[in-house]
Amino acid sequence: MFRNINDVYLELTECYDNGLAVDENKIGEILYTEHFFFCNTSELLNKEAQMTIKKYNYCKTFNCPPYPSLDDTPAKLFEDFMIIEKEYNNNKQNLIKDKDGSQ
């Protein structure tokens, strides 16, 4: 039984470490699946991070920058978008590998 959200984070850290031993390329998938066993998803979602992902998706979908120019774009948002893009591409590659491996 968890006493507070920090206990949940400790459990996630343990799952992360165990997941790395299994397959570091699928750590996101492993954590996503495992968290259902011990917590409510809403307790783990960071609202600011979710809003950043929505901004990224909007900009990507409609091919528009988040700010009028690169100079106006905060460095933090630029860095966040780069992280999201990297994760998206990694997941896409993993799905392609899984599909090719199952045929």
C-alpha positions, -999 to +999 in steps of 0.1 A: +000+000+000+013+034-009+014+062+017+018+090-007+028+099-043+065+096-035+059+059-028+044+056-063+074+073-078+097+049-060+077+020-075+080+036-109+117+039-105+120+003-096+099-007-127+121+016-148+153-001-135+138-036-141+126-025-176+161-014-185+173-049-178+145-064-200+147-040-231+158-004-228+142+004-262+108-005-248+110+012-214+082+036-221+059+008-231+069-012-200+063+017-176+030+025-192+018-011-189+031-016-153+017+016-138-019+003-142-011-023-114-004+002-087-017+037-094-042+060-111-029+074-143-041+109-135-017+110-105+013+105-128+004+130-156+021+163-155-004+189-168+024+211-181+040+183-200+007+172-214+001+208-226+035+208-243+027+176-261-006+191-273+013+222-285+038+200-303+010+180-320-008+211-331+023+226-346+033+194-363-002+187-376-008+222-390+028+229-399+030+261-379+055+274-354+045+279-318+059+315-319+063+340-348+100+333-351+128+311-337+141+340-317+108+344-300+105+307-291+116+300-255+146+276-254+127+253-230+099+248-255+124+242-283+142+216-261+109+200-251+098+197-288+131+181-296+126+155-269+091+148-280+103+144-316+131+121-306+107+099-286+081+099-314+108+087-339+121+061-315+086+047-309+079+047-346+112+028-353+103+003-326+069-003-341+085-008-375+110-033-361+083-052-342+061-054-373+091-066-394+100-091-368+065-106-366+062-113-403 
